Amino acid sequence: MLSCALIAILTLSTAPAVAKTPKPTLAQIEAAKKAEAAKKKAADEQAAKLAKANQSLRTLTAKANAATALYVKAQKELAIAEAAARAAAQYAAETAAAVQEAHKVIGK
């Protein structure tokens, strides 16, 4: 009988293992709202910085592409000019040889 009473006391006197979550106070709710607003403001500022950086990147990429196109065009023009210079040098050498040959013929 004593053991039954002891079991009944132990069973009825134990508190539930799961505790209830306390409800936040109005001050805690307001503080959380302010914290969230500050986080949102910081996120918006960072998003604006990112958008500005992306726009700057697009502008610089366009300038780089234009400069690359000009560089490639200049390289092609240089190749044409070098070919013309080589042809002119060869023609000048042939002309000089022809003049020298003519002097030999005239001198005889």
C-alpha positions in Angstrom: 0.0 0.0 0.0 2.8 2.3 0.8 4.4 1.6 -2.6 1.1 2.4 -4.4 0.9 5.7 -2.6 4.5 6.5 -3.4 3.9 5.7 -7.1 0.8 7.9 -7.1 2.6 10.8 -5.5 5.5 10.6 -8.0 3.3 10.3 -11.0 1.0 13.2 -10.1 3.7 15.5 -8.8 6.0 15.6 -11.9 5.7 18.6 -14.2 5.4 18.2 -17.9 8.7 17.9 -19.7 7.8 20.4 -22.4 7.7 24.0 -21.2 5.5 26.6 -22.9 7.2 29.4 -24.9 6.7 32.7 -23.2 4.8 35.3 -25.2 6.9 38.3 -26.2 6.1 41.7 -24.6 5.0 44.7 -26.7 8.5 46.2 -26.0 10.1 43.1 -27.4 7.9 43.1 -30.4 8.7 46.8 -31.1 12.4 46.1 -30.6 12.2 43.2 -33.1 10.4 45.4 -35.6 13.0 48.1 -35.3 15.8 45.6 -35.7 14.1 44.2 -38.8 13.6 47.7 -40.2 17.3 48.4 -39.7 18.3 45.2 -41.4 15.9 46.0 -44.3 17.4 49.5 -44.6 21.0 48.1 -44.7 19.9 45.5 -47.3 18.3 48.2 -49.4 21.5 50.3 -49.2 23.6 47.3 -50.2 21.3 46.5 -53.1 21.6 50.1 -54.3 25.4 49.9 -54.2 25.3 46.6 -56.1 23.0 48.0 -58.8 25.4 51.0 -59.1 28.4 48.7 -59.3 26.7 46.5 -62.0 25.9 49.6 -64.0 29.5 50.8 -63.7 30.6 47.3 -64.8 28.4 47.4 -67.9 29.7 50.8 -68.8 33.3 49.8 -68.4 32.7 46.6 -70.4 31.2 48.6 -73.2 34.2 50.9 -73.2 36.6 47.9 -73.1 34.8 46.3 -76.0 35.0 49.5 -78.1 38.7 49.9 -77.3 39.3 46.2 -78.3 37.5 46.8 -81.6 39.7 49.9 -82.3 42.8 47.9 -81.3 41.9 45.1 -83.7 41.2 47.5 -86.5 44.5 49.3 -85.9 46.3 45.9 -86.0 44.7 45.1 -89.3 45.6 48.5 -90.7 49.2 48.0 -89.5 49.4 44.6 -91.2 48.2 46.2 -94.5 50.8 49.0 -94.1 53.6 46.6 -93.3 52.7 44.6 -96.4 52.7 47.8 -98.5 56.0 48.8 -97.0 57.6 45.4 -97.8 56.3 45.6 -101.4 57.6 49.2 -101.7 61.0 48.2 -100.4 61.2 45.3 -102.8 60.1 47.5 -105.7 62.8 50.1 -104.6 65.4 47.4 -104.5 64.4 46.1 -108.0 64.4 49.7 -109.3 67.9 50.4 -107.8 69.1 47.2 -109.4 67.6 48.2 -112.8 69.2 51.6 -112.5 72.6 50.1 -111.7 72.2 47.8 -114.6 71.3 50.7 -116.9 74.4 52.6 -115.7 76.5 49.6 -116.6 75.0 49.4 -120.0 75.3 53.1 -120.6 78.8 53.2 -119.3 80.1 50.6 -121.8 
